[in-house]
Amino acid sequence: MIPVYVISGFLGSGKTTVLLHMIKEWKEQGKKVGIILNELGDENVEKHLFKEETIYELLNGCICCSIQEDLKTALQQFITEQEKNPTDVLLIEGTGVANPIEIKSTLLSADFIDQFQLCSMIGVVDASHYLEYQSVFSSSKEIRELLREQISSSTLLLVNKKDLVSERENQKVFSKLEKIVGEEVAIIPTTFGKVSMDILTKERHQTVSFSSAEVHEKDHVHHHHHHIHALKITEVTLKSRKSLEQWLKRHSLLRAKGIVFIEDENKYYDVQFAANKARWHETEKADTLLILIGDSLNVTELHESAAIQLI
């Protein structure tokens, strides 16, 4: 059976950072890693981070609904590939608005339960934004429910970006999370997704089960992410980094990521925008692309605004 680790968490929480950390550690141990990545948009803007890896990309939707069959196909392809190119472990990263319960149900279905061993469901929480998402004044009911589903389905919780908030706020976040998951689930504070592999890979499959009651409830699940949209903008050339940050903040986006060219610096940057903050990493020349993700985006307005100010 192939060991599987599922990584979930809301938009911008740091899932990919944790994923890359696990890949690096396993490769140093001489292990071969398989990866399934899911994106809301029709292009994976972070594929440059996985140049040396064999990945299966599931685009244009969430694992847990519109491309559920694509996940099954990817898993079947993975099994077939094992015969000629064995892999030691499989990592699955859902979109920031995916409900991990649906990934779990697929892995534990009759088609795959004898092929895969679901070892752990790792949930990543953004400590710097979690309390804001819990506020009725700054988030929607759908987002709050989705966050709770992602957290409650985790067998390990990483509270990331703890360095961005005070000790008092960290304690508030921990207190709220403990009320959701109880004492059985370990809650680990992290910065930049750094955590011991001993903790990440501790087998928690004993707690990963799928009861008949859960199956029954799954039939009545309402997917809350249908209102989350992804918009792609290509050929993004900007005068300065400041101009992009100001534009992103004006449109109340949950997440933005991509590669842009900054004229004033004559450089290409990998930009990651979450929690109303942008992080920049210089990168090699590439096709520019920006993916915008938000709650009920006004697509027409964004296109018009981008045409005037960004492109």
Secondary structure, 3 states (H helix, E strand, C coil): CEEEEEEEECCCCCHHHHHHHHHHHHHHCCCCEEEEEECCCCCCCCHHHHCCCEEEEECCCCCCCCCHHHHHHHHHHHHHHHCCCCCCEEEEECCCCCCHHHHHHHHCCCCCCCCEEEEEEEEEEECCCHHHHHCCCCCCHHHHHHHHHHHHCCCEEEEECHHHCCHHHHHHHHHHHHHHHCCCCEEEECCCCCCCHHHHCCCCHHHCCCCHHHHHHHCCCCCCCCCEEEEEEECCEECCHHHHHHHHHHCCCCEEEEEEEECCCCEEEEEEEECCEEEEEEECCCCCEEEEEEECCCHHHHHHHHHHHCC
